[in-house]
């Protein structure tokens, strides 16, 4: 699933909103909603209309600075097990095992590209030109497409430009 990434402003807004809401939950006025003459934490009284007015206005000022939706729904996309970004079995934010495996495979490929001879590469259908590892990856992709075309002759295979 694709989703707009939260901007720096969105993240700053979300952190400010979190601070404000947690202050209210602890019975304190959000820092930016405190009376001008209050330097220390001010108690929040949910039964006091003036306190509620100041707190709500502060919360609204904060949310207008960014998109809480991009922050919350973006995190939901990252955590969705179907997207295989975050390890669903971990209690901390860690890469999905498939991502770790892909990085290991990329390192193995880099090693092979640096250690196999041109003769050996040509033997498996990879035409080499000495263009370095990036070129080697393109050549491998082409060889794989050629091999797939031999195995699946009636399937249209799109070549990369």
N, C-alpha and C positions, 0 to 999 in steps of 0.2 A: 504494500500500500504506500502511495506517495502522499506526503503531507508537507505543507509549508513549514520550514524550520523556524523555530523561535529566534527572534533577533536579540541582540544584546539589550535593547530597550525592553523587550518582552520579559527577559530573564530578570533584569533589575526591578521591573514592576512587580513580577511574581514574588521576588524576595521581599520587597517592601510590603506587599500585601500580606505575605506570611507573617512578617513582624507585627503588622497592625492587628491581624486577626488573633495571633497568639497573645498579644498584649490584652486584647479584650477578653479572651478566654480566661486569662489569669486575673481578671478584675482590674486591669489598668487601662488608662486612656492610651490610645496609640500615640507614639512619640510626636508625630506631626500635628496631632489634634489637641495637644495639651494647651492649656491657657498660657498666653504669652508670659505671665509672671511666674509660671511654674517651671523651675529648673529640674526638679526631681520628678520621679514617677508620680503621676496623679491617679488616684483611684477612679475607676469607672463604675458608675451606678446605672444599671440598665433601667431603673425606674425613674431616672431623672431625664426629662425630655430634652433639656439643653445638652446633656452629655451624649444622648443618643444622636441628636442632630449633629454635633461636632464630630462624633465618631463616624457616622454614616457619610458625612461630607468628606472626611479624610479618606475613607475607603473608596468612594467614588472618584476623588481626585487621583488616587493611586491607580485604579483600574483604567483610567483614561490615558495613561502613559504608555500602554502597550496592550498586547492581546494575551489574556490568561488562557484563552482557548488554544492558541498555538503551543503554549507551554504544556498544558494538561494533555491535550490530544496528541501532541508530539511525543510525549512520554508514553502514552498509551500505545502508540504505534511501535515505539522502541521495545516495549515490554511484551507485545503480542508474540506469543510463541511461534505463530505461523511465519513471522518475519525473520526468525532466526538471527536476531541481532544480539540479544542478551541471553545469557545462560539461564534457562527457566528453573534449573535445580539449585541455583545459588541465591543466597539471601543478600548478596551485595551485587553491585553492577559489574558484571564480568562478561567478556565476549562469549558469544555462543560457541560451543565446541566446533561447529562447522566452520566458523570464521578462523578459529585457531588452526584447524586442519588445513584450510585453504592457504594460510600464511606459510605453513610448513611445506605444503606442496609447491608453492612459489619459490621457496628457498631451495628445494630439491631441483626444480627446473633450472634455476640460476646456476646451481652447481653443475648440472649436466651440460648446460650451454657453455660453460667455461672449461669443461674437462673432456668432452667428447671431440674426437677429431672430425674434420670436415668429411673425411671418407666415411666414417661411421654414420654421420648425420645423413649423407646422401644415400647410404644403404637402406635407411628406413624411410626414404622419400622426402627428406628435408633438404632442399637446395640451399646451399650456403653461399654467402658472398663476402664473408668477413665484416658484415655490417654491425656486429656487436649483439648483445643480449636482446635488445628491443627488436632488431631485425629477426633474430632467431625465433622469437615468439610469433611474429607474423608468419614466418616460414612454417613453423609447426602448425599454426592454425590452418594454413593453406593445405599442408600435407594431410591433416585430419579431415578436412573437407573433401579432398580427393579420395581418401580411403572410404569415407562415408558414401560418396557417390558410387564407388565400386560395389559396396555392400548393399546399398539401397538405390538401385538405378532408376526406379520410378518415382522417387521422392525429390521434389524440388529443393535444392540446397542453395541458400543465398550466400554468395561470396561477399566478404567484406571488401570495401574499396581499397 
